[in-house]
Amino acid sequence: MNSLPMDTIAVLDKIGDNIFILDTHLDISFINDYAVNMIEQMNFKLDITGKEDLIGKKSIFWTWMVVIHS
């Protein structure tokens, strides 16, 4: 699902912020390593095991889950 060049992914993974890239349908298509750490810290609230559980999901749904479970 991810069509980003490997060098772009490497740069995005080095940024010290949570980065979620959405496609034109508002599906999550990329999550950087920093955001993966946040997901791992929140997995007990969201019932997710990693970024694979979010890639391809609607970002609106994921945002709703964060708000509901916060």
Beta strands, then each sheet from edge to edge (+ up, - down):
strand 1: 20-22
strand 2: 28-31
sheet 1: 1+ 2-
end
